[in-house]
Amino acid sequence: MKFAFPTRLVVACFGSVVLTSAHAQVKTDNLWRGTAGLAAAYTSGNSDTSSLALTSDFAKASTIDKISLGGSYNYARSRANNVRTTTADKWTLQSQYDYNLTQRTYVFGQLGGEGDNLIDLNWRASLAAGAGYKLIDTDQNSLNVFGGVGYSRDRYDSLQTINGRTGTTFSRTSLLIGEESSHQLSDTTRFKQRLEYSPGISGDKAQLAKFTAGLSVNMTRALALTVGLVDTYNSKPAVGKKQNDVSVLTGISYQLGAP
């Protein structure tokens, strides 16, 4: 079933509002904290499938500023009738620096990258800057809205046709609109999500969007069961490629850094 982007945007926003009661806010003691996650699966029979996913999410915050770092890698393949097919092979890296202007307002800078071998995307580099406002900022819940401008550049391994132009490199200047929240649902259950929407205003003028969400349930002080969702959208993909790409991952995460 296909959804137009405005509908998907509304659904994602509604989901974030309904779940506005999940992962505790990052402590402002200027110490690094984070998690590293692993998910793997293998099946065998009439057809073989295997998958591997690695994730990381780290942050260091003080009353003045905050640094956030994260990344992921997802690989999967299947075999049927002695034919092997790669069904996922993509990576992402992201970083953000926030500087607090007041107790509620802040400015930020973003730098990120991603690649997807299944669509011959060697890399997509993005840079953005803007300002945000903390609508909710408590020990149990946080909800921020933000906006700004950004620039992204795509590099493909082979010739692609996008918006009537054929080449290997495409770029765009975009607006940036988004929201993010983190919540503590219970003593052992945490939830966080982030939605970004970038409508292009120059270049190929593609509309890019990304929604990520993660739920974790502690098994011990350091280990947790996790479920993650990543939904990316590109209004102007290369000819023959789909606009929407969704990944759902389950696995185990390990807490690193300060307690």
C-alpha positions in Angstrom: 0.0 0.0 0.0 1.3 3.4 -0.9 0.9 6.6 1.1 1.4 10.2 -0.1 4.0 11.9 2.0 1.6 14.5 3.7 -0.5 11.5 5.0 2.6 9.8 6.3 3.8 13.0 7.9 0.5 13.4 9.8 0.6 9.7 10.9 4.2 10.1 12.2 3.4 13.3 14.0 0.2 11.8 15.6 2.2 8.7 16.7 4.8 11.0 18.4 2.0 12.9 20.2 0.3 9.7 21.4 3.6 8.4 22.8 4.5 11.6 24.5 5.3 9.9 27.8 8.6 7.8 27.1 13.0 8.1 27.5 14.3 10.2 30.2 16.1 13.4 29.3 19.9 13.3 29.0 21.6 14.3 32.3 23.3 17.7 32.2 26.5 16.7 34.0 28.8 16.9 31.0 29.5 13.1 30.9 29.2 10.8 27.9 26.4 8.3 27.9 25.0 6.1 25.2 24.1 2.6 23.9 25.5 0.2 21.3 23.0 -2.3 19.8 23.2 -5.5 17.9 20.5 -7.4 16.0 21.0 -10.6 14.0 18.9 -13.3 12.5 19.3 -16.5 10.4 16.8 -18.9 8.9 17.4 -22.0 6.9 15.1 -24.3 4.9 13.6 -24.0 1.4 15.1 -20.5 1.5 18.0 -19.0 3.6 17.9 -15.5 5.1 20.4 -13.7 7.3 20.6 -10.2 8.6 22.8 -8.0 10.8 22.2 -4.6 12.2 24.5 -2.4 14.3 23.4 0.8 16.0 25.0 3.4 18.3 23.6 6.5 20.1 25.7 8.7 22.4 25.3 12.2 24.0 27.1 14.5 26.3 25.1 17.4 27.8 25.7 20.3 30.2 23.5 23.3 31.1 25.3 25.2 28.3 25.4 22.8 25.4 24.9 19.2 24.1 26.7 17.0 21.7 24.9 14.0 20.0 26.5 11.3 17.9 25.0 8.2 16.3 25.2 5.7 13.5 23.8 2.5 12.1 24.6 -0.3 9.7 22.1 -2.8 8.3 22.9 -5.7 6.0 20.6 -8.6 5.0 20.6 -11.2 2.2 18.5 -14.2 1.2 18.9 -17.3 -0.9 16.1 -19.0 -2.9 16.5 -21.6 -5.7 20.3 -21.3 -5.3 20.2 -17.5 -6.1 21.6 -15.2 -3.5 20.1 -11.7 -3.2 21.2 -8.8 -1.0 18.1 -7.2 0.5 19.7 -4.5 2.6 23.1 -2.9 2.7 23.0 0.7 4.1 24.7 2.9 6.7 24.0 6.2 8.4 26.1 8.6 10.5 24.8 11.7 12.3 26.0 14.4 14.6 24.5 17.5 16.2 25.7 20.3 18.4 23.2 22.3 20.5 24.0 25.6 22.2 21.5 26.9 24.7 20.5 30.6 24.3 18.0 30.4 27.2 16.5 27.7 29.3 14.0 26.9 26.5 15.7 28.1 23.2 18.8 26.8 21.5 20.7 27.0 18.2 22.1 23.9 16.5 24.4 22.6 13.8 24.0 19.2 12.1 26.4 17.1 10.0 25.3 13.7 8.6 26.0 11.1 6.0 24.4 7.9 4.6 24.7 5.4 1.9 22.7 2.6 0.3 24.2 0.0 -2.0 20.9 -1.3 -3.1 20.1 2.0 -4.9 23.8 2.7 -5.8 23.9 5.6 -3.4 27.6 5.8 -2.6 27.0 8.6 -0.1 24.7 11.5 0.8 26.3 14.2 2.9 24.1 16.8 4.6 24.8 20.0 6.6 22.2 22.0 8.4 21.8 24.8 11.0 18.9 26.4 12.8 17.2 27.0 16.1 14.9 25.0 18.4 12.5 25.4 21.3 12.0 23.0 24.2 8.2 22.6 24.6 8.7 20.0 27.4 11.8 19.7 29.5 11.5 17.5 32.6 13.5 14.6 34.1 11.0 12.2 32.6 10.0 13.7 29.3 11.3 16.1 26.7 9.8 17.4 23.4 11.6 19.9 21.1 10.6 21.5 17.9 13.2 23.0 15.5 13.7 24.6 12.1 16.4 25.9 9.9 18.1 25.5 6.5 20.3 22.8 5.1 22.3 21.6 2.1 22.7 18.0 0.9 24.7 16.3 -1.9 24.2 12.8 -3.3 26.9 10.7 -5.1 25.8 7.6 -7.0 28.1 4.8 -8.2 26.3 4.7 -11.6 24.4 7.1 -13.8 20.9 7.9 -12.5 18.0 9.9 -13.9 16.4 12.2 -11.3 13.8 14.9 -12.1 14.7 14.7 -15.8 18.5 15.0 -15.3 21.0 12.2 -15.7 24.2 12.1 -13.8 26.0 10.7 -10.7 25.9 13.8 -8.5 22.8 15.7 -7.3 22.4 18.4 -4.7 19.8 20.6 -3.1 19.3 23.4 -0.6 16.4 22.8 1.7 14.4 24.1 4.6 14.5 21.9 7.7 11.4 21.4 10.0 11.2 18.8 12.7 10.5 17.6 16.2 12.0 15.1 18.6 11.1 13.7 22.0 12.4 11.3 24.6 10.4 9.7 27.4 10.5 7.4 30.4 7.4 5.1 30.2 8.4 3.2 33.4 11.4 2.4 35.5 12.5 -0.1 32.8 10.9 1.1 29.6 12.2 4.0 27.5 11.1 5.5 24.2 12.5 8.2 21.8 11.6 9.4 18.3 12.6 12.1 15.8 11.0 13.4 12.7 12.7 15.6 10.1 11.2 17.1 6.9 13.4 18.9 4.4 11.5 20.4 1.4 14.0 21.4 -1.3 14.1 25.1 -2.5 16.9 24.8 -5.1 18.8 22.1 -7.0 16.6 19.1 -7.7 14.1 20.4 -5.1 13.4 16.9 -3.7 11.5 16.6 -0.5 13.4 14.4 2.0 12.0 13.1 5.2 13.2 10.7 8.0 11.3 9.3 11.0 13.2 7.2 13.6 11.8 5.7 16.7 13.2 3.3 19.4 11.7 1.5 22.3 13.9 -0.3 24.9 13.1 -2.4 27.9 15.9 -3.0 30.5 16.7 -6.7 31.3 19.6 -5.7 33.6 21.3 -2.4 34.6 23.4 -2.5 31.3 21.4 -4.7 28.9 18.1 -3.9 27.2 15.8 -5.4 24.6 15.2 -2.9 21.8 12.8 -2.3 18.9 13.7 0.3 16.3 11.9 1.9 13.3 13.5 3.9 10.5 11.3 5.3 7.7 13.0 7.4 5.0 11.2 9.2 2.1 12.5 10.9 -1.1 9.9 12.5 -3.4 12.3 12.4 -6.4 14.2 9.1 -6.3 16.2 7.8 -9.3 14.1 6.3 -12.1 13.1 2.7 -11.1 13.6 3.3 -7.4 10.9 3.6 -4.7 10.2 6.8 -2.8 9.8 5.1 0.6 12.1 2.8 2.6 11.2 1.3 5.9 13.3 -0.8 8.3 12.1 -2.4 11.6 14.9 -3.9 13.8 14.8 -5.8 17.1 17.9 -6.7 19.1 19.9 -6.1 22.3 21.6 -2.9 23.4 24.4 -2.3 25.9 24.8 0.8 27.9 28.1 2.6 27.7 29.6 5.6 29.6 28.5 7.1 32.8 25.7 5.4 34.8 
